[in-house]
Amino acid sequence: MSKFTRYAATSQSLALAAMEEASRRGLREADLQDLFLALTLSDQHAGHVLRDLGITINAGRAAVEQCQKDQIESLGISASLPPAGDIVVHKTSGYELSKRALALIGRAGDKGTTADAAAVLRELLDEPSGIVTELLERLNTTPGLVIAALDHPSTPLPQDKATRPRRRGESTVINESFVPAPIDEVWALLSEPDRIPEWDPTAGTVENAIAKTASSPATAGNHESNGEKVQAGATWTVYASTTQPDGKPRKVNEKFRRRTLEVLHATPPRRISWFLTYPDSITSPPITRTFDLAPATGGTHLTITMTWAQRQGWQQLLSPVLLPLRRFLTWIMVTQIRNTISRTFR
């Protein structure tokens, strides 16, 4: 990954998470403390450092809330803060970063920096207002300890990813993230068919399972769903959502209103693979969504792998032109799924 790509992906992810945290408190402008909270959710080295120091999203939120209460009391005002609500960024509009938060992210991408989450955290530690230093004190640590941990290389998490090699003519998009919930809870969300609309923004309703009598060599394993054993090879029909999160109608092409989901593989609580097809659109290639889970400090390390078959025949001639666009659109979908999963547990 190039420095520019890393910086673009990091800044986009942190900015969204910061605005999500601000929205919980009824604010439409995310500031430095929200960037700090966003870093506790990062899957990069900076996020691991904070969580290893005991700074989880919940601990960070509590520190921010107490800091705000103390600031109000220091003005001689006796008032209680309204309780934080749900994340509503995806349901409303008008959210942005404060000018100093934008400037800080910009400095993290300057020449000579690592242009990643660690660079953003270092800039926060050097920021003259001292907001993050005060938060760290409330969290029983210091900027020096954080910097020392940042300077120490992290040990990669052991991964138990799908071993099936990518076949010729397939394309893949992979996204890794951190989910602030135990692995069993994340597994339950991703493996239960009736909960698919909770993590797939385009899914509306799910019909009952249809057990298949035959299974391919690629399928294996089973898992529990609503107390019933669901075997690899079972399928569900999912109908697209016709309403956006903000309540506005969503236009869905008739060919894509219905999709079939099949369990390819299920190994609780480590891996679940879904095979997606559009029965009303024979030209749409099938898609495999694989979720690999691993326990991590403060939550779960999640890897989402989206694989699809490239077009064959005369359509293959257009692949050099269309493949980059398809990869970009798939990356957007994977990112939306990742963000939705994270919000479910926050």
FIMAR-485919 format. One record per residue (C-alpha): x, y, z; residue number from 1; residue in three letters. Coordinates in nm, 3 decimals, always signed. Example, Ala and Ser with C-alpha at 12.3 -4.5 7.8 and 13.67 -1.06 7.14 Angstrom:
<sites>
SITE       u       v       w pos code
SITE  +1.230  -0.450  +0.780   1  ALA
SITE  +1.367  -0.106  +0.714   2  SER
</sites>
This chain:
<sites>
SITE       u       v       w pos code
SITE  +0.000  +0.000  +0.000   1  MET
SITE  +0.141  +0.338  -0.101   2  SER
SITE  +0.178  +0.621  +0.148   3  LYS
SITE  -0.096  +0.820  -0.025   4  PHE
SITE  -0.337  +0.523  -0.022   5  THR
SITE  -0.260  +0.453  +0.344   6  ARG
SITE  -0.313  +0.818  +0.437   7  TYR
SITE  -0.638  +0.845  +0.240   8  ALA
SITE  -0.781  +0.527  +0.394   9  ALA
SITE  -0.668  +0.624  +0.745  10  THR
SITE  -0.799  +0.981  +0.733  11  SER
SITE  -1.133  +0.868  +0.589  12  GLN
SITE  -1.177  +0.598  +0.853  13  SER
SITE  -1.076  +0.819  +1.148  14  LEU
SITE  -1.285  +1.113  +1.029  15  ALA
SITE  -1.598  +0.899  +1.000  16  LEU
SITE  -1.546  +0.736  +1.340  17  ALA
SITE  -1.485  +1.078  +1.498  18  ALA
SITE  -1.805  +1.219  +1.352  19  MET
SITE  -1.993  +0.909  +1.468  20  GLU
SITE  -1.870  +0.968  +1.823  21  GLU
SITE  -1.966  +1.335  +1.808  22  ALA
SITE  -2.313  +1.243  +1.684  23  SER
SITE  -2.372  +1.035  +1.999  24  ARG
SITE  -2.346  +1.356  +2.200  25  ARG
SITE  -2.576  +1.548  +1.968  26  GLY
SITE  -2.291  +1.738  +1.800  27  LEU
SITE  -2.235  +1.790  +1.428  28  ARG
SITE  -1.873  +1.897  +1.459  29  GLU
SITE  -1.614  +1.642  +1.566  30  ALA
SITE  -1.314  +1.780  +1.755  31  ASP
SITE  -0.983  +1.650  +1.889  32  LEU
SITE  -1.137  +1.436  +2.162  33  GLN
SITE  -1.347  +1.262  +1.898  34  ASP
SITE  -1.036  +1.188  +1.691  35  LEU
SITE  -0.884  +1.038  +2.004  36  PHE
SITE  -1.189  +0.815  +2.051  37  LEU
SITE  -1.168  +0.715  +1.685  38  ALA
SITE  -0.810  +0.602  +1.739  39  LEU
SITE  -0.921  +0.357  +2.009  40  THR
SITE  -1.114  +0.180  +1.730  41  LEU
SITE  -0.827  +0.174  +1.480  42  SER
SITE  -0.693  -0.162  +1.366  43  ASP
SITE  -0.354  -0.006  +1.303  44  GLN
SITE  -0.061  -0.003  +1.547  45  HIS
SITE  -0.188  +0.312  +1.720  46  ALA
SITE  -0.517  +0.145  +1.809  47  GLY
SITE  -0.339  -0.163  +1.946  48  HIS
SITE  -0.115  +0.060  +2.158  49  VAL
SITE  -0.409  +0.243  +2.315  50  LEU
SITE  -0.607  -0.074  +2.384  51  ARG
SITE  -0.303  -0.250  +2.530  52  ASP
SITE  -0.282  +0.044  +2.772  53  LEU
SITE  -0.643  -0.019  +2.872  54  GLY
SITE  -0.781  +0.268  +2.666  55  ILE
SITE  -1.087  +0.114  +2.504  56  THR
SITE  -1.370  +0.304  +2.340  57  ILE
SITE  -1.580  +0.283  +2.657  58  ASN
SITE  -1.294  +0.398  +2.881  59  ALA
SITE  -1.221  +0.683  +2.642  60  GLY
SITE  -1.584  +0.791  +2.632  61  ARG
SITE  -1.601  +0.795  +3.012  62  ALA
SITE  -1.288  +1.013  +3.028  63  ALA
SITE  -1.427  +1.258  +2.771  64  VAL
SITE  -1.756  +1.284  +2.958  65  GLU
SITE  -1.588  +1.342  +3.294  66  GLN
SITE  -1.357  +1.602  +3.142  67  CYS
SITE  -1.656  +1.793  +3.003  68  GLN
SITE  -1.836  +1.779  +3.339  69  LYS
SITE  -1.530  +1.915  +3.519  70  ASP
SITE  -1.496  +2.198  +3.268  71  GLN
SITE  -1.858  +2.301  +3.325  72  ILE
SITE  -1.819  +2.287  +3.703  73  GLU
SITE  -1.501  +2.496  +3.683  74  SER
SITE  -1.718  +2.777  +3.543  75  LEU
SITE  -1.936  +2.762  +3.850  76  GLY
SITE  -2.222  +2.605  +3.660  77  ILE
SITE  -2.410  +2.318  +3.818  78  SER
SITE  -2.561  +2.115  +3.537  79  ALA
SITE  -2.562  +1.757  +3.416  80  SER
SITE  -2.477  +1.655  +3.063  81  LEU
SITE  -2.751  +1.486  +2.863  82  PRO
SITE  -2.686  +1.114  +2.819  83  PRO
SITE  -2.522  +1.010  +2.494  84  ALA
SITE  -2.749  +0.847  +2.242  85  GLY
SITE  -2.705  +0.627  +1.938  86  ASP
SITE  -2.475  +0.698  +1.645  87  ILE
SITE  -2.684  +0.883  +1.387  88  VAL
SITE  -2.433  +0.997  +1.124  89  VAL
SITE  -2.573  +0.749  +0.873  90  HIS
SITE  -2.929  +0.866  +0.939  91  LYS
SITE  -2.878  +1.243  +0.929  92  THR
SITE  -2.644  +1.488  +0.757  93  SER
SITE  -2.436  +1.798  +0.819  94  GLY
SITE  -2.141  +1.646  +1.007  95  TYR
SITE  -1.785  +1.769  +0.974  96  GLU
SITE  -1.449  +1.789  +1.148  97  LEU
SITE  -1.347  +2.104  +1.333  98  SER
SITE  -1.084  +2.321  +1.166  99  LYS
SITE  -0.815  +2.218  +1.412 100  ARG
SITE  -0.901  +1.850  +1.371 101  ALA
SITE  -0.877  +1.886  +0.992 102  LEU
SITE  -0.545  +2.069  +1.023 103  ALA
SITE  -0.410  +1.799  +1.254 104  LEU
SITE  -0.500  +1.519  +1.012 105  ILE
SITE  -0.336  +1.723  +0.736 106  GLY
SITE  -0.012  +1.747  +0.936 107  ARG
SITE  -0.019  +1.371  +0.991 108  ALA
SITE  +0.005  +1.327  +0.615 109  GLY
SITE  +0.292  +1.569  +0.559 110  ASP
SITE  +0.624  +1.464  +0.413 111  LYS
SITE  +0.839  +1.278  +0.663 112  GLY
SITE  +0.550  +1.123  +0.856 113  THR
SITE  +0.424  +0.766  +0.846 114  THR
SITE  +0.085  +0.902  +0.727 115  ALA
SITE  -0.105  +0.647  +0.933 116  ASP
SITE  -0.302  +0.635  +1.259 117  ALA
SITE  +0.022  +0.651  +1.458 118  ALA
SITE  +0.106  +0.981  +1.289 119  ALA
SITE  -0.237  +1.117  +1.387 120  VAL
SITE  -0.188  +1.003  +1.747 121  LEU
SITE  +0.156  +1.163  +1.764 122  ARG
SITE  +0.011  +1.491  +1.639 123  GLU
SITE  -0.262  +1.471  +1.905 124  LEU
SITE  +0.002  +1.422  +2.174 125  LEU
SITE  +0.189  +1.732  +2.051 126  ASP
SITE  -0.126  +1.942  +2.010 127  GLU
SITE  -0.088  +2.262  +2.224 128  PRO
SITE  -0.436  +2.263  +2.379 129  SER
SITE  -0.344  +1.963  +2.596 130  GLY
SITE  -0.684  +1.798  +2.552 131  ILE
SITE  -0.544  +1.452  +2.487 132  VAL
SITE  -0.281  +1.485  +2.759 133  THR
SITE  -0.560  +1.555  +3.008 134  GLU
SITE  -0.759  +1.258  +2.881 135  LEU
SITE  -0.456  +1.032  +2.918 136  LEU
SITE  -0.409  +1.145  +3.277 137  GLU
SITE  -0.770  +1.049  +3.350 138  ARG
SITE  -0.695  +0.714  +3.188 139  LEU
SITE  -0.395  +0.657  +3.417 140  ASN
SITE  -0.124  +0.694  +3.156 141  THR
SITE  +0.099  +0.963  +3.005 142  THR
SITE  +0.203  +1.083  +2.659 143  PRO
SITE  +0.550  +0.944  +2.728 144  GLY
SITE  +0.419  +0.593  +2.782 145  LEU
SITE  +0.209  +0.616  +2.466 146  VAL
SITE  +0.504  +0.739  +2.258 147  ILE
SITE  +0.726  +0.464  +2.396 148  ALA
SITE  +0.467  +0.205  +2.297 149  ALA
SITE  +0.429  +0.362  +1.952 150  LEU
SITE  +0.804  +0.335  +1.901 151  ASP
SITE  +0.791  -0.037  +1.979 152  HIS
SITE  +0.689  -0.247  +1.677 153  PRO
SITE  +0.371  -0.446  +1.723 154  SER
SITE  +0.343  -0.823  +1.685 155  THR
SITE  +0.103  -0.917  +1.405 156  PRO
SITE  -0.213  -1.091  +1.518 157  LEU
SITE  -0.228  -1.463  +1.436 158  PRO
SITE  -0.478  -1.511  +1.158 159  GLN
SITE  -0.675  -1.819  +1.062 160  ASP
SITE  -0.790  -1.705  +0.722 161  LYS
SITE  -0.953  -1.905  +0.446 162  ALA
SITE  -0.702  -2.140  +0.286 163  THR
SITE  -0.880  -2.184  -0.048 164  ARG
SITE  -0.650  -2.030  -0.311 165  PRO
SITE  -0.793  -1.766  -0.536 166  ARG
SITE  -0.900  -1.921  -0.862 167  ARG
SITE  -0.803  -1.789  -1.200 168  ARG
SITE  -1.045  -1.523  -1.316 169  GLY
SITE  -1.137  -1.412  -0.963 170  GLU
SITE  -1.091  -1.068  -0.811 171  SER
SITE  -1.067  -0.996  -0.441 172  THR
SITE  -1.099  -0.700  -0.206 173  VAL
SITE  -0.979  -0.743  +0.154 174  ILE
SITE  -1.047  -0.514  +0.449 175  ASN
SITE  -0.921  -0.557  +0.803 176  GLU
SITE  -1.074  -0.379  +1.103 177  SER
SITE  -1.125  -0.383  +1.478 178  PHE
SITE  -1.467  -0.448  +1.632 179  VAL
SITE  -1.518  -0.340  +1.997 180  PRO
SITE  -1.697  -0.659  +2.103 181  ALA
SITE  -1.604  -1.014  +2.208 182  PRO
SITE  -1.552  -1.262  +1.927 183  ILE
SITE  -1.860  -1.469  +2.023 184  ASP
SITE  -2.085  -1.163  +1.992 185  GLU
SITE  -1.940  -1.070  +1.653 186  VAL
SITE  -1.978  -1.430  +1.538 187  TRP
SITE  -2.343  -1.434  +1.642 188  ALA
SITE  -2.409  -1.121  +1.439 189  LEU
SITE  -2.239  -1.244  +1.121 190  LEU
SITE  -2.356  -1.606  +1.128 191  SER
SITE  -2.727  -1.572  +1.206 192  GLU
SITE  -2.931  -1.528  +0.885 193  PRO
SITE  -3.206  -1.322  +1.048 194  ASP
SITE  -2.943  -1.066  +1.155 195  ARG
SITE  -2.806  -1.006  +0.804 196  ILE
SITE  -2.990  -0.669  +0.774 197  PRO
SITE  -2.801  -0.554  +1.084 198  GLU
SITE  -2.466  -0.563  +0.902 199  TRP
SITE  -2.560  -0.546  +0.533 200  ASP
SITE  -2.687  -0.192  +0.458 201  PRO
SITE  -2.858  -0.310  +0.137 202  THR
SITE  -3.051  -0.602  +0.294 203  ALA
SITE  -3.413  -0.558  +0.396 204  GLY
SITE  -3.583  -0.886  +0.488 205  THR
SITE  -3.467  -1.248  +0.506 206  VAL
SITE  -3.686  -1.548  +0.427 207  GLU
SITE  -3.664  -1.878  +0.615 208  ASN
SITE  -3.383  -2.121  +0.544 209  ALA
SITE  -3.409  -2.384  +0.274 210  ILE
SITE  -3.199  -2.691  +0.350 211  ALA
SITE  -3.015  -2.830  +0.050 212  LYS
SITE  -2.966  -3.202  +0.006 213  THR
SITE  -2.631  -3.170  -0.168 214  ALA
SITE  -2.323  -2.975  -0.077 215  SER
SITE  -2.017  -2.897  -0.281 216  SER
SITE  -1.663  -2.998  -0.173 217  PRO
SITE  -1.597  -2.634  -0.091 218  ALA
SITE  -1.856  -2.629  +0.186 219  THR
SITE  -1.785  -2.735  +0.541 220  ALA
SITE  -1.893  -2.681  +0.898 221  GLY
SITE  -2.215  -2.571  +1.063 222  ASN
SITE  -2.332  -2.320  +1.322 223  HIS
SITE  -2.626  -2.241  +1.542 224  GLU
SITE  -2.894  -1.990  +1.444 225  SER
SITE  -3.197  -1.924  +1.667 226  ASN
SITE  -3.133  -2.255  +1.842 227  GLY
SITE  -3.140  -2.454  +1.517 228  GLU
SITE  -2.838  -2.616  +1.358 229  LYS
SITE  -2.766  -2.456  +1.020 230  VAL
SITE  -2.544  -2.657  +0.788 231  GLN
SITE  -2.322  -2.541  +0.508 232  ALA
SITE  -2.525  -2.559  +0.190 233  GLY
SITE  -2.840  -2.408  +0.344 234  ALA
SITE  -2.974  -2.104  +0.161 235  THR
SITE  -3.179  -1.796  +0.230 236  TRP
SITE  -3.358  -1.547  +0.010 237  THR
SITE  -3.283  -1.186  +0.098 238  VAL
SITE  -3.485  -0.896  -0.036 239  TYR
SITE  -3.320  -0.559  -0.083 240  ALA
SITE  -3.405  -0.273  +0.147 241  SER
SITE  -3.622  -0.011  -0.022 242  THR
SITE  -3.557  +0.248  +0.249 243  THR
SITE  -3.235  +0.432  +0.324 244  GLN
SITE  -3.116  +0.475  +0.687 245  PRO
SITE  -3.247  +0.833  +0.684 246  ASP
SITE  -3.595  +0.710  +0.591 247  GLY
SITE  -3.583  +0.821  +0.229 248  LYS
SITE  -3.684  +0.569  -0.041 249  PRO
SITE  -3.407  +0.370  -0.203 250  ARG
SITE  -3.432  +0.293  -0.573 251  LYS
SITE  -3.354  -0.072  -0.643 252  VAL
SITE  -3.334  -0.223  -0.990 253  ASN
SITE  -3.587  -0.503  -1.026 254  GLU
SITE  -3.306  -0.746  -1.115 255  LYS
SITE  -3.140  -0.686  -0.780 256  PHE
SITE  -3.441  -0.689  -0.549 257  ARG
SITE  -3.388  -1.056  -0.472 258  ARG
SITE  -3.068  -1.236  -0.387 259  ARG
SITE  -2.982  -1.585  -0.269 260  THR
SITE  -2.736  -1.641  +0.014 261  LEU
SITE  -2.576  -1.979  +0.076 262  GLU
SITE  -2.350  -2.078  +0.363 263  VAL
SITE  -2.027  -2.199  +0.205 264  LEU
SITE  -1.832  -2.247  +0.524 265  HIS
SITE  -1.890  -2.201  +0.897 266  ALA
SITE  -1.629  -2.260  +1.167 267  THR
SITE  -1.752  -2.111  +1.496 268  PRO
SITE  -1.642  -1.859  +1.599 269  PRO
SITE  -1.364  -1.804  +1.350 270  ARG
SITE  -1.502  -1.799  +0.997 271  ARG
SITE  -1.828  -1.766  +0.808 272  ILE
SITE  -1.851  -1.753  +0.427 273  SER
SITE  -2.163  -1.644  +0.239 274  TRP
SITE  -2.214  -1.712  -0.133 275  PHE
SITE  -2.434  -1.445  -0.292 276  LEU
SITE  -2.613  -1.468  -0.628 277  THR
SITE  -2.882  -1.265  -0.803 278  TYR
SITE  -3.128  -1.516  -0.957 279  PRO
SITE  -3.302  -1.243  -1.158 280  ASP
SITE  -2.980  -1.115  -1.314 281  SER
SITE  -2.799  -1.396  -1.490 282  ILE
SITE  -2.518  -1.164  -1.603 283  THR
SITE  -2.426  -1.062  -1.247 284  SER
SITE  -2.128  -1.263  -1.121 285  PRO
SITE  -2.165  -1.449  -0.788 286  PRO
SITE  -1.994  -1.296  -0.486 287  ILE
SITE  -1.836  -1.465  -0.186 288  THR
SITE  -1.822  -1.276  +0.142 289  ARG
SITE  -1.589  -1.430  +0.397 290  THR
SITE  -1.557  -1.302  +0.753 291  PHE
SITE  -1.249  -1.415  +0.949 292  ASP
SITE  -1.251  -1.339  +1.322 293  LEU
SITE  -0.969  -1.346  +1.577 294  ALA
SITE  -0.976  -1.240  +1.943 295  PRO
SITE  -0.791  -0.915  +2.016 296  ALA
SITE  -0.734  -0.694  +2.317 297  THR
SITE  -1.061  -0.515  +2.384 298  GLY
SITE  -1.255  -0.685  +2.107 299  GLY
SITE  -1.221  -0.873  +1.778 300  THR
SITE  -0.996  -0.847  +1.476 301  HIS
SITE  -1.216  -0.882  +1.168 302  LEU
SITE  -1.106  -0.952  +0.812 303  THR
SITE  -1.364  -0.916  +0.537 304  ILE
SITE  -1.279  -1.076  +0.203 305  THR
SITE  -1.503  -1.011  -0.096 306  MET
SITE  -1.438  -1.230  -0.400 307  THR
SITE  -1.617  -1.234  -0.735 308  TRP
SITE  -1.567  -1.397  -1.074 309  ALA
SITE  -1.452  -1.179  -1.360 310  GLN
SITE  -1.666  -1.169  -1.672 311  ARG
SITE  -1.589  -1.418  -1.947 312  GLN
SITE  -1.626  -1.423  -2.326 313  GLY
SITE  -1.655  -1.094  -2.513 314  TRP
SITE  -1.720  -0.912  -2.186 315  GLN
SITE  -1.371  -1.009  -2.074 316  GLN
SITE  -1.238  -0.761  -2.329 317  LEU
SITE  -1.380  -0.481  -2.115 318  LEU
SITE  -1.215  -0.607  -1.794 319  SER
SITE  -0.909  -0.376  -1.809 320  PRO
SITE  -1.149  -0.081  -1.814 321  VAL
SITE  -1.423  -0.205  -1.582 322  LEU
SITE  -1.218  -0.399  -1.324 323  LEU
SITE  -1.075  -0.090  -1.145 324  PRO
SITE  -1.427  +0.055  -1.120 325  LEU
SITE  -1.565  -0.275  -0.992 326  ARG
SITE  -1.289  -0.299  -0.735 327  ARG
SITE  -1.358  +0.056  -0.617 328  PHE
SITE  -1.732  -0.006  -0.584 329  LEU
SITE  -1.663  -0.333  -0.400 330  THR
SITE  -1.424  -0.151  -0.168 331  TRP
SITE  -1.701  +0.097  -0.087 332  ILE
SITE  -1.941  -0.188  -0.010 333  MET
SITE  -1.687  -0.365  +0.212 334  VAL
SITE  -1.618  -0.038  +0.393 335  THR
SITE  -1.991  +0.018  +0.451 336  GLN
SITE  -2.027  -0.334  +0.590 337  ILE
SITE  -1.726  -0.282  +0.817 338  ARG
SITE  -1.863  +0.047  +0.947 339  ASN
SITE  -2.209  -0.101  +1.003 340  THR
SITE  -2.065  -0.391  +1.202 341  ILE
SITE  -1.868  -0.151  +1.420 342  SER
SITE  -2.171  +0.072  +1.484 343  ARG
SITE  -2.378  -0.230  +1.588 344  THR
SITE  -2.156  -0.276  +1.894 345  PHE
SITE  -2.117  +0.091  +1.982 346  ARG
</sites>
